[in-house]
Amino acid sequence: METLHKELLEQALECAVRCLKTNLKDFTYSFQDSNSVNQFYKQTPNVEWTTGFCTGEYWLAYEYTKDEAFEEAALIQVESFLERIQKKIDVNHHDMGFLYTPSCVAAYKLIGDETGKEAALLAADNLIARFQEKGQFLQAWGALGVEDNYRLIIDCLLNLPLLYWASEVTGDEKYAQIARKHTTTSLQNLIRPDCSTYHTYFFDKNTGEPVRGVTHQGYRDGSAWARGQAWGVYGTALAYRYTQDPVCIELFEKITGFFIEKLPRDHVPYWDLEFEEGSDEPKDSSAAAIAVCGILEMLPNLEETKREYYQEATWYMLKSLIENYAVKDVKESNGLLLHGVYAKNSPYNPIPKDRGVDECNTWGDYFYLEALIRMTKRWNPYW
């Protein structure tokens, strides 16, 4: 069985940290855009759902190096997140966890930062305001209660740790109660009989009854969007941590098994798991990075007889990311992980416009770095 040598991991971490240190001059008071263009990120204000990953990378780098330059940059960005939630700048959606967990919750967990705590609690309040009693879920996007957006999406499983954290620090169980209800609804509806996953699921706004599963970013409604399946891998692992429901382990094994079985020879998926070895469709390195983190999260909870299979999968995926996808030189890119996909148009799904195809993206960079950290130290997750 192939193993990841300590030297390879440390070299990858050192390379990533060097890239991030170089980025501080451009991305401290500004953030990285969601995806690179010609492999280089442009500056953006604190908007969209992705800026938390930039700050999260700085916290990970700070944990690894203890370099105060990363802490200082992260805290400057935390101030921006407080302003964003106070002024309600681009927060009319469910992605408060992606924004505030790796940035502000991390700041509070690591150094007790009160600004981070305040911002993250406001974000948690913003998130629970999207809970729909009819259907028992957090509505992903759009005006609340509108029929054409009365749905949840699989990504939201990664937003729920923010709510569990909010209950922990406030003592108010309302946040965790909503998180548990959303988890139950998601896991009852998003997983198909073949263990692939729907990206989104609609509910009847009048009765709350499940209506249909569709894709928003995948190749077609019946396919398995690679990043969505990876959110399912990590999401079920996190669901088990917070609920201790053994059903989460069973579903994790099914979803993860499907993901692993669909990997091509280099162990990094195409952007949709519909595509097989030899396809000329683009890869999505971020999906592999997310899946590695999810498997590493769940490994201690698996039966010993099963653990080796999943452990081996993480080694193969991460080794491939390090050797074939990671940025090796800041002249090549100011990202960390090449060959990702933000969104890809398809003949069966005209909704997404091509964006960030075969580029770096901020979540791919973040989860790649998190995977390296998880592999090299006992890490207290921000999630």
Secondary structure, 3 states (H helix, E strand, C coil): CCCCCHHHHHHHHHHHHHHHHHHCCCCCCCEECCECECCECCEECCCCCCHHHHHHHHHHHHHHHCCHHHHHHHHHHHHHHHHHHHCCCCCCECCHHHHHHHHHHHHHHHHCCHHHHHHHHHHHHHHHCCEECCCCEECCECCCCCHHHCEEEHHHHHCHHHHHHHHHHHCCCHHHHHHHHHHHHHHHHCECCCCCECCEEEECCCCCCEEEEECCCCCCCCCCEHHHHHHHHHHHHHHHHHHCCHHHHHHHHHHHHHHHHCCCCCCCCECECCCCCCCCCCECHHHHHHHHHHHHHHHHHCCHHHHHHHHHHHHHHHHHHHHHHECCCCCCCCCCECCEEEECCECCECCCCCEEEEECEHHHHHHHHHHHHHHHCCCCCCC
